[in-house]
């Protein structure tokens, strides 16, 4: 994408049916099943949910911040709006996208404010995850955008010691590698990154997991033995298979 003389790459979005296959599984199940598939820590640690009950699944647009250095970031160099890379990350937004920001855990720099996030909502964005802060929280709350952040600040995005350096590049968010186009699963438990290549197997495993958990939860509510029903033991498997046939 070229705007104001700055070119930033777009992401390769996974097929919509693949994204849809992950809806409803939840970040906890996604994290647990991904660990069995070899991704030990997919949880973006630090950003907390700010809209209770929000649940999103969508491809990641990434924004990278790095420490500011005075010989590169000269006064006035970044004053023109179209030179501001955080705007360019939002320009890529398509319906269902998730903007993921490596703000280095900085607690003083407000990456986005209410006007930027109003634009994001108007573009149909699904949610925003910031390993750092946003600003204008009283106004942003009214937008009811699913957000995961470390906190809030009155400072604008380059008022402090970090500087936006890249759009749709690999980033580290909450201690986890996020590639442009990775699938984000986020809810009240937090945000999880799903590598696209693992998404089909995750959807299959998560579906199976969710199904037997319904059975186990029912048995536990009836006073069943935790050791038998969670996790599901071989002893309970035959009972589960019979229950499943009956449900169908």
C-alpha positions in Angstrom: 0.0 0.0 0.0 1.3 3.5 -1.0 0.1 6.6 0.8 1.9 9.9 1.3 5.0 8.5 -0.3 5.3 5.6 2.2 4.9 2.0 1.0 3.8 -0.7 3.5 3.0 -4.3 2.6 -0.4 -5.9 3.0 -0.9 -9.2 4.7 -1.8 -12.5 3.1 -5.2 -13.3 4.7 -6.1 -17.0 5.4 -9.2 -18.3 3.7 -12.3 -17.2 5.5 -13.6 -20.7 6.1 -10.3 -21.5 8.0 -10.8 -18.4 10.2 -14.4 -19.4 10.8 -13.4 -22.9 11.8 -11.6 -21.4 14.8 -14.5 -19.3 16.0 -16.1 -20.5 19.3 -13.1 -22.6 20.5 -11.8 -19.9 22.9 -8.3 -18.8 23.7 -7.8 -21.4 26.5 -8.6 -24.3 24.3 -6.5 -22.9 21.5 -3.5 -22.4 23.7 -3.9 -25.9 25.2 -4.2 -27.7 21.9 -1.4 -25.6 20.2 0.9 -26.8 23.0 0.2 -30.4 21.9 1.0 -29.4 18.3 4.4 -28.0 19.3 3.8 -24.3 20.0 4.5 -24.2 23.7 3.6 -20.5 24.4 1.1 -18.9 22.0 -0.4 -16.6 24.7 0.4 -12.9 24.2 1.2 -12.1 27.8 0.6 -8.6 29.2 -2.3 -7.1 27.1 -5.5 -7.5 29.1 -9.1 -7.6 27.8 -10.9 -4.2 28.0 -14.3 -5.1 26.6 -15.9 -7.8 28.8 -17.4 -10.7 26.8 -15.6 -9.8 23.6 -14.4 -12.8 21.5 -12.6 -12.4 18.2 -10.9 -14.5 15.5 -9.0 -12.8 12.6 -5.8 -12.3 10.7 -3.1 -10.1 12.2 -2.0 -6.7 10.8 1.3 -6.0 12.6 2.8 -2.7 13.8 6.3 -2.6 15.2 7.8 0.0 17.6 11.5 0.3 18.4 13.4 2.6 20.8 13.7 6.2 19.6 17.2 7.3 18.5 17.8 11.0 18.1 20.2 10.8 15.0 17.4 9.0 13.1 14.3 10.6 14.5 15.0 14.3 14.1 12.6 17.0 15.4 9.9 17.7 12.9 10.8 14.7 10.6 7.6 12.9 11.6 5.3 15.9 11.9 3.3 15.3 8.6 0.4 12.9 9.3 1.1 10.7 6.3 4.6 10.0 7.6 3.2 8.5 10.8 3.4 4.7 10.4 0.7 3.9 13.0 -1.8 5.4 10.6 -0.5 3.2 7.8 -1.1 0.1 9.8 -4.8 1.0 10.0 -5.1 1.8 6.3 -4.7 -1.9 5.6 -7.8 -2.8 7.7 -10.4 -5.0 6.1 -13.5 -6.4 7.9 -12.5 -9.0 10.5 -8.8 -7.9 10.7 -7.0 -7.7 14.1 -4.2 -5.0 14.6 -1.4 -6.4 16.8 1.1 -3.9 18.1 4.6 -4.5 19.5 4.8 -1.3 21.7 7.6 -2.9 23.8 5.5 -3.0 26.9 5.9 0.8 27.1 3.5 2.3 29.6 3.9 6.0 28.6 3.1 6.0 24.8 -0.5 6.0 23.6 -0.3 4.1 20.3 -3.8 4.9 19.2 -6.5 7.3 20.4 -10.2 7.6 19.8 -10.0 9.1 16.3 -7.7 6.4 15.0 -9.9 3.7 16.6 -13.1 5.3 15.3 -11.6 4.9 11.8 -10.6 1.3 12.5 -14.1 0.5 13.6 -15.6 2.1 10.5 -13.3 -0.1 8.4 -14.8 -3.2 10.0 -11.8 -4.2 12.1 -12.4 -7.0 14.6 -10.1 -5.9 17.4 -6.8 -4.4 18.5 -4.0 -5.9 20.7 -1.4 -3.5 22.1 1.6 -4.6 24.1 1.6 -1.1 25.6 -1.0 1.6 26.0 -3.7 3.5 24.2 -5.0 7.0 25.0 -8.5 8.7 25.1 -9.9 5.8 27.1 -13.2 7.5 28.1 -14.0 8.1 24.4 -12.6 4.8 23.2 -14.8 2.9 25.7 -17.9 4.2 23.9 -16.8 2.7 20.6 -17.1 -0.8 22.2 -14.1 -2.1 20.1 -12.6 -5.4 21.4 -9.3 -4.3 22.9 -6.4 -6.0 24.7 -3.9 -3.5 26.2 -1.5 -3.2 29.1 -3.0 0.1 30.1 -3.8 3.8 29.2 -1.9 7.0 29.1 -2.6 10.7 28.1 0.6 10.7 26.0 0.5 10.5 22.2 2.4 7.8 20.4 5.8 9.4 19.8 5.8 11.6 22.9 8.0 9.2 24.7 10.9 6.8 23.9 9.5 4.5 21.3 9.0 5.0 17.6 6.9 3.1 14.9 9.4 1.4 12.6 7.5 -1.2 10.6 4.1 -2.3 9.3 3.3 -5.9 8.5 6.7 -7.2 9.6 7.4 -10.0 12.2 6.9 -8.6 15.7 7.2 -9.8 19.3 4.0 -9.0 21.2 3.7 -10.1 24.8 6.9 -12.2 24.4 5.5 -14.1 21.4 6.4 -14.0 17.8 3.5 -12.8 15.6 3.8 -13.0 11.8 1.7 -10.8 9.5 -1.4 -12.9 8.6 -1.3 -15.2 11.6 -4.7 -15.9 13.1 -5.5 -14.3 16.4 -7.9 -15.9 18.8 -8.8 -13.6 21.7 -11.4 -13.4 24.5 -11.6 -12.7 28.2 -8.8 -15.2 28.9 -6.4 -13.2 26.7 -5.0 -13.3 23.1 -3.4 -16.3 21.4 -1.6 -16.4 18.1 -2.3 -19.3 15.7 0.2 -20.1 12.9 -1.8 -20.5 9.7 -0.3 -23.9 8.9 -1.5 -25.3 12.2 -5.0 -23.8 12.0 -6.7 -26.8 10.3 -5.3 -29.3 12.8 -6.1 -27.0 15.7 -9.7 -26.6 14.5 -10.1 -30.4 14.3 -8.5 -31.0 17.7 -10.4 -28.1 19.4 -13.7 -29.4 18.0 -13.1 -32.8 19.5 -12.0 -31.2 22.8 -15.0 -29.0 23.1 -17.3 -31.9 22.4 -16.0 -34.2 25.2 -15.9 -31.3 27.6 -19.7 -30.9 27.2 -20.1 -34.5 28.2 -17.6 -34.2 31.1 -19.1 -31.1 32.4 -22.5 -32.7 32.5 -21.2 -35.7 34.4 -19.3 -33.5 36.9 -22.5 -31.5 37.6 -24.2 -34.8 38.3 -21.5 -35.6 40.9 -19.2 -37.6 38.7 -15.6 -38.3 39.7 -13.1 -35.6 38.5 -10.4 -38.3 38.1 -12.6 -40.2 35.6 -14.1 -37.4 33.6 -11.5 -34.6 33.4 -9.5 -35.3 31.5 -11.6 -38.0 29.9 -10.1 -41.4 30.8 -10.2 -44.6 28.8 -12.7 -45.9 31.3 -15.1 -43.0 30.5 -14.5 -43.1 26.7 -17.0 -45.8 26.0 -19.6 -44.0 28.0 -18.8 -40.8 26.1 -19.1 -42.5 22.7 -22.5 -43.8 23.7 -23.6 -40.4 24.9 -22.4 -38.8 21.6 -24.4 -41.2 19.5 -27.5 -40.4 21.6 -27.0 -36.7 21.1 -26.8 -37.1 17.4 
